[in-house]
Amino acid sequence: MRLSWPLIGRSGEMRTVERAIAASDVSGILICGAAGVGKSRIAREALAAAASRGSDVRWTAGTSSAREIPLGAFTAWAPSGVTDTVQLLRGVIESLTAASSAADVILGVDDVHLLDDLSTFVVHQIVQRGAARVVLTVRDGAQIPAAIQDLWTAGQFDRIDLEQLSLDQTTE
């Protein structure tokens, strides 16, 4: 049985993330913070809340092991048997953004700073096309690809910087 810990001390941050997901004037949100501060947890909670409201959600994570593999973070959405790079990219983007109904699609990418170049391109294209709302997490001090930086510096993303929980919040 999996233990499900309640999310404590992050209600304000959750509202910020949920507003960004729902806003029509932004493409999503970038959640920044130190290792272990709860970036992944708050992103997953926000996506779970969106799914409970009828959104189609996708979740992936950048990893150092997949960074050397083109489209490493998105292999689960890659069409089989396709060898042409453009067709492969098109298939991944279509698979990620296909909605089961009129629902919104929300893509969560944990540790976006660890994506390979083609995976970064996929995220960039999804944002540029407005094909899905995007929730990204990034570790403080991480080297962030220029294409990802362009997304939020152009004003298309909200940003939230998570701080450590206080001793009282941790005790609760």
ABEGO torsion letter per residue (X at the ends): XBBBBBBBGAAAAAAAAAAAAABAABAEBBBBEBBGAGAAAAAAAAAAAAAAAGBBBBBBBBBAAAAABBGAAAAAABBBGBABAAAAAAAAAAAAABBABABBBBBBBBGAAABBAAAAAAAAAAAAAGABBBBBBBBBGBBBBAAAAAAAAAGABBBBBBBBBBAAAAAX
